[in-house]
Amino acid sequence: MKRQAYQPILITDASRSQPDQLTTRQKRYVVMMLIRVACVVAGAILVGVKAPLLWLWLPLCVIGMVLVPWLAVLLANDRPPKEQHRLANRFQSRRREPTPPMSLTTEANPHKIIDAEP
C-alpha cells in the first residue's frame, strides 16, 4: 500500500467560527442601537429648543428611531453568506491552480513512516 504524499491543510478557506460570528453580530447590534439612542436624544433636543427646520430634522430622527431597530434585529439574526453565494464571487472568476502535493524527504519530516514494499 502506498502512502499519499504530504498535503498541507489550508485554513484560509475555512469559514469563521460560530462564536466569532456571534460576537461580530452582537457588536453590530449594539452600534446600531447606539445610533437609535442618538436619534431619540437628537429628536428630543430639537423639539425642546424648537430648532429651525424642525419639519426637516424631526422626520429624519423618527425614521432613524423606527428603521434602525428593525434593521439591527434583521442583521443581528443573519449569518454571513457562504462563499459560493457571495455577490463578489459571481462577478470575478477565481480559478485556482491545483497545487501539486508537497512531498517531504525523511530528513525534513522525521515523523513520516516509510512503508517498505515486500
C-alpha positions as CSV (number, residue, x, y, z in Angstrom):
1,M,0.0,0.0,0.0
2,K,1.4,3.4,-1.0
3,R,1.2,6.4,1.2
4,Q,-0.2,9.6,-0.1
5,A,2.2,12.5,-0.4
6,Y,2.2,15.1,2.4
7,Q,-0.7,17.6,1.7
8,P,-0.8,20.8,3.7
9,I,-4.1,21.8,5.2
10,L,-5.2,25.3,4.2
11,I,-7.2,27.2,6.7
12,T,-7.6,30.4,4.6
13,D,-10.7,28.9,3.0
14,A,-12.3,27.9,6.3
15,S,-15.4,29.8,7.5
16,R,-15.4,31.9,10.6
17,S,-16.3,30.1,13.9
18,Q,-19.7,30.4,15.4
19,P,-18.6,32.4,18.5
20,D,-16.7,34.8,16.2
21,Q,-19.7,35.3,14.1
22,L,-21.9,35.9,17.1
23,T,-19.5,38.4,18.6
24,T,-19.5,40.4,15.3
25,R,-23.3,40.4,15.1
26,Q,-23.6,41.5,18.8
27,K,-21.2,44.4,18.2
28,R,-23.1,45.4,15.0
29,Y,-26.4,45.3,17.0
30,V,-25.0,47.5,19.9
31,V,-23.7,50.1,17.4
32,M,-27.0,50.3,15.6
33,M,-28.9,50.6,18.9
34,L,-26.5,53.4,19.9
35,I,-27.4,55.2,16.6
36,R,-31.1,54.8,17.6
37,V,-30.5,56.3,21.0
38,A,-28.7,59.2,19.4
39,C,-31.7,59.7,17.1
40,V,-34.0,59.7,20.1
41,V,-31.8,62.2,22.0
42,A,-31.4,64.4,19.0
43,G,-35.1,64.4,18.4
44,A,-35.8,65.4,22.0
45,I,-33.3,68.2,21.9
46,L,-34.6,69.5,18.6
47,V,-38.2,69.6,19.9
48,G,-37.1,71.1,23.2
49,V,-35.1,74.0,21.7
50,K,-37.5,74.5,18.8
51,A,-34.7,74.3,16.3
52,P,-35.0,75.9,12.8
53,L,-36.0,73.5,10.1
54,L,-37.7,71.3,12.7
55,W,-40.0,70.0,9.9
56,L,-36.9,68.5,8.2
57,W,-34.9,67.2,11.1
58,L,-37.7,65.6,13.2
59,P,-38.9,63.2,10.4
60,L,-35.2,62.1,9.9
61,C,-34.9,61.3,13.6
62,V,-38.2,59.4,13.6
63,I,-37.1,57.4,10.6
64,G,-33.8,56.6,12.4
65,M,-35.8,55.6,15.6
66,V,-38.1,53.3,13.6
67,L,-35.9,51.9,10.8
68,V,-32.6,51.3,12.6
69,P,-34.0,48.9,15.3
70,W,-35.7,46.9,12.6
71,L,-32.5,46.7,10.6
72,A,-30.5,45.9,13.7
73,V,-32.6,42.9,14.5
74,L,-32.5,41.6,10.9
75,L,-28.7,42.0,10.7
76,A,-28.1,40.5,14.2
77,N,-30.1,37.3,13.3
78,D,-28.4,37.0,9.9
79,R,-25.4,34.8,9.3
80,P,-22.7,35.8,6.8
81,P,-23.3,34.4,3.3
82,K,-21.5,31.3,2.3
83,E,-18.5,31.8,0.0
84,Q,-20.3,30.4,-3.1
85,H,-23.3,32.6,-2.6
86,R,-21.4,35.9,-2.3
87,L,-22.1,38.5,-4.9
88,A,-18.4,39.3,-5.4
89,N,-17.7,35.8,-6.4
90,R,-20.3,35.9,-9.2
91,F,-18.5,38.8,-11.0
92,Q,-14.9,37.6,-10.7
93,S,-13.8,34.2,-11.6
94,R,-11.4,32.7,-9.1
95,R,-9.7,29.9,-10.8
96,R,-7.3,28.1,-8.6
97,E,-4.5,26.3,-10.0
98,P,-4.4,22.9,-8.4
99,T,-1.3,22.8,-6.3
100,P,0.8,19.7,-6.6
101,P,1.1,17.7,-3.4
102,M,4.1,18.6,-1.4
103,S,6.3,15.7,-0.5
104,L,9.0,15.9,2.2
105,T,12.0,13.9,2.4
106,T,12.6,11.7,5.5
107,E,15.2,14.3,6.8
108,A,12.7,17.1,6.5
109,N,9.9,15.1,8.1
110,P,11.4,12.7,10.6
111,H,8.0,11.5,11.8
112,K,7.0,10.2,8.5
113,I,6.9,6.4,8.4
114,I,8.1,4.9,5.2
115,D,6.4,1.6,4.3
116,A,8.7,-0.9,2.8
117,E,7.2,-2.8,-0.1
118,P,7.8,-6.6,0.1
